[in-house]
C-alpha cells in the first residue's frame, strides 16, 4: 500500500491509536489537567472605532496587546455569511478526493500556494496532527488564479473573505499605531508592499489527543494574525505561566500580535506563545490570516519609541532574513527567535 502523505488520509484509518510518528515525548504533551479554563482574553467591540469612542477603543486594544498579546473582536465589519462561507470552503476542500487535493501538495515553503502536513516535513521527526492549505492573497488579483477551482465557489467566497479581512487588518493596524503614540499610518508604511498569507488548517478527529498537538507552542512571525475558528475549541494561550483555553465566541475573530509587532513596539507589546490541541471525536477547522511585511521591508523598533530610558531592544533587519530563519528553525521554543535579532546595545 502506498504511503499516505497527508494526515487527512492517514487519520481515516486510525481507529484507536495514532501512528508512532505523531506521539510527542512525555515532557512535550498537552497535559489537559493543567490548562486554565476559567480565564478569558479581552473582547473588543469595534463599533464606534470611527466615532467619538475611537480613543476609548484604541485604549482597549493597546491594553490587550500589552497584557495578553491576544484579543477577540466583534462588530468587525466582515459579514457572518462571508465568514461561514470561508469555513465551508475550507471543509469542502479537505473533503475532496485525495488525488484532487494532492495537486497542491508541496514541501517547499517558498511556493505561493501549497498543501502540506505537520509544520515542516523536511525537518520534523515527530509530526503534528494537522494538514494545511496555505496561499498568498495580496494583491488578490495576482494570486487568485492559482487557487483551487474546486470546490466551485472557492475562489469567489475565499476571495471575498480575504478582502474583508484585509480591510479589518488595516483598521486594526491604524488603531495599534495610535495606541503606541505613533502616526496612524506608521505600521502601514513600515510593512512595505504588505504580505497577506492564508492558512486553512484541518485537524481531523484524533483517538489519542493527549499524545499530540494540532500545533505546539509557538509565536507568529507576523505583524498581526487574524484567526477564524469553527465551533470546536482548540486554541490555547500561555499566560502567567499557564496555558489558558480560548473559547470560541460566535461571529468574532481572534487577533494576536506577532513577532514583528513586538520588535516595532520595542517590546511594549509582546508576541505570546500559543498552541492548538485536538479533539477525539470532532474535526477542527481554522482559517488563519497572517499579515506580514514584504520580504524587502526593513524592520526594527520605531525610532519614536526609542530614547535614553528605552534603548532599541532589536537591531534593524530585512524581513526576508527573519522569515528564512523562522522556516528553517521550525517551531522550537528552547529560545525565542527574536533573541537572534536583539540589539548589541541592550
N, C-alpha and C positions, 0 to 999 in steps of 0.2 A: 504493500500500500504506500502511495506517495506521501511524503512528509507534508503536513499542513503548515503553511507559513503564518496564517492568521489565527489569532485566538478565537475569533468568532466560529471558526470551523473546528478547532481543537476542543473548545468547550462543549460543542454539541455532543461529544462522546464521553464527557466526564460526568458520570452519574453520581459517584460517591466520593471520589478522590481527585485532587488536582495533580497534574504531572509534576514530577520532582523538580523540574527546572523553573517552576513558579513558586516553590516553597522558600520563604525567607529564612535566614538564620534566626535562632530563638531570640537573640538580642535585637532583632530588627523586624518585629511583628507589631500589629496594631494595638494589642493589649486593650481590648474594648472596655474592660472593667475600670480602667484608669482614665477614661475620657470624660471630661466635664460636659454634662448635658443640660444643665440649667442656665448656662450663660447665653449671651446673645451679642451679636455685633450690632453697631448702630444702624438705624433705619432713617434715611434722609428723604424727606418729601421734597422733590424738586419743583413742585408747583409754586409759582411765585419767584422763581430764580431771576426773572427779568422784571420784577416789580419792586415795590418798596421793601419787600422781605429779603432782597438779594444779600445784604450784608449779614443777616441772621443765618441764612442757608450756607453762605460761604464759611462762616464761623463754624457751623456744624460739620461741614466737610473737612475743614482744616483740623478740627479736634479729632475726628475719626481717623484721618491719615496719621496723626501724631500718636494717638493712643492705641490704635488697632491695626492700621495698615489695610483695613477692610471695612466696607460698609455696604448696606443694601440701598438701592434707590427705587422709589416708586414715583408715579406721575412723571415718567422719564421721556415721554413723547414717542415711544415705539409702541404701536398698537398691539394689543394682546393677540389678535389674529395673526399678525406678522410673526410674533414670537412662536406661536403654536405651529404655524406652517413650517418654520425653520426646523423645529424639533421633529416634526413629522417627516420632513425630507431626510433628516439625519437617520431616523429609524428605518425608513424605507430603503435608504442606500445600503445600510448594513444587513438588510434582509434580502438583498439581491443575490442571485446565484453566485457561487464562488468565482466562476470564470468571468463574470461581468465585473465583479469588484477587483479582481486581480489585474485588470487592465491598468490600474492606477498604482500598483504596488511598486515601491522603490525604497532602498535603504540609504539613498543619497539626500541628505538634508538640504542640499542647495537647490533641489528641484522646486519649482513654484507650485506644483501640486503633487501630492503623493499620499498613498495609503500605506500604512505600516502598522507595526505592533510594538508593544512594550514602550521604551523610550528611544533607545539606540541599539538596534540588533547587532551592530558591529562591535560594540564594546561590552555589553552586559552579559554576565554569566547567569544571573537569575533574572528571569523576565517578570514583568508586572502584568496584571490582569486587565489589559486594555488594548483595543485596536483604535486607530485614529485615521481620519482623513483630514489632511492639512493642506490649505491652499491660500494663496495670496488673493487680496481683494481690493487693493487700492494702488492705482486707479482701477476702478471696476472694469472699464471697457478694455483694459489691457489684458485682463485675465479671465473674464467670464467665459470666453470661448474654449478655455482649457477644462472647464468644469464638466462633470458627468452630464450627459444628455438624459440619463436615466437616474432616478425617476423623472418622468417627462416634465414636471414643473420645477425641477431642482434649480435650474439657472435663474428662472424668474423669481421664485419665492426666496431663495437664499440671497440673490442679488438685492432684492428689496430690503431684506433683513440687514445685510451688510451696510447698505446706505443709511438705514435708520440708526444702526449702532454707531456708525462713524459720526453722525450728527450729534448723538449723545456724548460721545467721547470729546468732541471739540468743545461742547458746552462745559463738560467737567474739567477739561484742561484749563479753560479760562478761569473757572472758579478756583481751582487749585493754585494757579498762578497768583491770583489776587489774595488767596489765603496766606501765601508766603510773603506778601507785601511787594510782589513784582507786578509789572505791567501785565494786563490780562492776556496779551498775545505773546508773552515771553516764551512759554513752553512750546507753543505752536511754532515759533521761529526756530527754537533750539532743535526741533525734530528734523530739520531739513525738508526733504520731499515727503516725509511720513511713510511708514510702512504699516500695513494692516494685514495680519495673517489670521486665519480662522482655523481652529482645530475642532472637528466634530469627534467627540470621544464616545466610544462604545464599551461598556463594561457588562459583559454577559453575567447571568446568574452564576455564582461560584459556590460549589458544595462545601468548601472549607475557607470561608472568608477570613478566619482568624490567622491563616498562614501566609497571606499575601497582601499586596496593595493594589489598588487601582492606579495610584501614583504615590510614591513615597514622598516624604517631606522634602520640600524644595522652595526656593523663591523664584519669581519670574524675572527673566532678563529684560522685561519690557519697561516702558514708561508707565503704562496703565493696562489693566486687563479687565474685560467685561465678560462675566460668566452667566450663561443661561442654562440652569439645570432642569431636568424633568422633575417629577414629583418625588423621586426616590432619593432619600438623603445619602450623603457620602462625603461631602466636603468637611474637613476639619482644619482648624486654625490653631497655631501654637501661641498661647497667651499665658503670661505669668507662670511659665514653667510647666504648663499642662496643655494637652490637646483638648480643644473645645469643639463640639459638634455644631455645625451651622445648619439650622433648619430652613427648608425651603419656604418661601412666602410667595403665594400666587402673584403673578404679574409684576415681579420685581427682578432686578438684576443684582448680582453680587459683583461689587467693584473692589479690586485690590490694586495698590500701587506696586510698581516693580522696582528692580534694582536701579534703573536709570533715574527714577524719581528720587530715590534715596541719595544718589550722587548729586543731582541737580539741587536738591534742597540742603545739601551739605549736612546730611544726617538728621535734619529736623524731622523728616518723615522716614519711617523705616519700612523696608520691604520685608514682609513677615513670612516665616515658614508656614506652609500649608500642605495638605495631602488629601488624597481621595481613598476611601475604603469601599469595599464591595459588599454585595448583598447575596444571601444564599438562595433566594427564590425570586428576585426581581432584577430585571436588566436596568441599568442606569445609563442615561444618555445626558451629555452636557455639550454645550457649544461655547468654546472659549474664543473670544476675540482679543488677540494680542496686538497692542498698538505700540509701534517701535519708532525710534529714529531711523532715517535712511542710513544705509551702510556707510556712506561717506560723511555722515554728520560727526562733528567733534563734540564729545560730551565732557562735562566737568561741572563743578559747583558753580552756581550763578554768582557772578562777581559781587552783585549787590548783597549777597548773604555772607560775604567774607569780610572780616575785619581783624584787628589785633586779638580780640577776645574769642573770635571764631575763625581760626585759620582754615584754609582749604583742607578738607579731610581726604580729598582724592586728587590725583593728577588728571590732566586732560588726556583724552584718548579717542581714537576713532571707534565708532560703534562696531565696525567690522571686526576689529581686534577682539572686542568683548564677546561678540556673537560666536566667533570661531572657538574661543576658549570655552564658552558655555556648552556647545555641542560636543567638543572633544572630551570635556571633563565629565559630562553626564550629570546625574542628579546627586552626586556625592555631597554630603553635608559635613564632612570632617572639619572643613574650614570654609568660610564664605568666599565665593568667587570674588566678591568686592574687595577682599583683603589684598588681592593681587594688584589692585588699582589704587591702593592707598597712597597718599602724598608722602614723600620723604620728609616733609616739613613737620608732619604730626608725630 
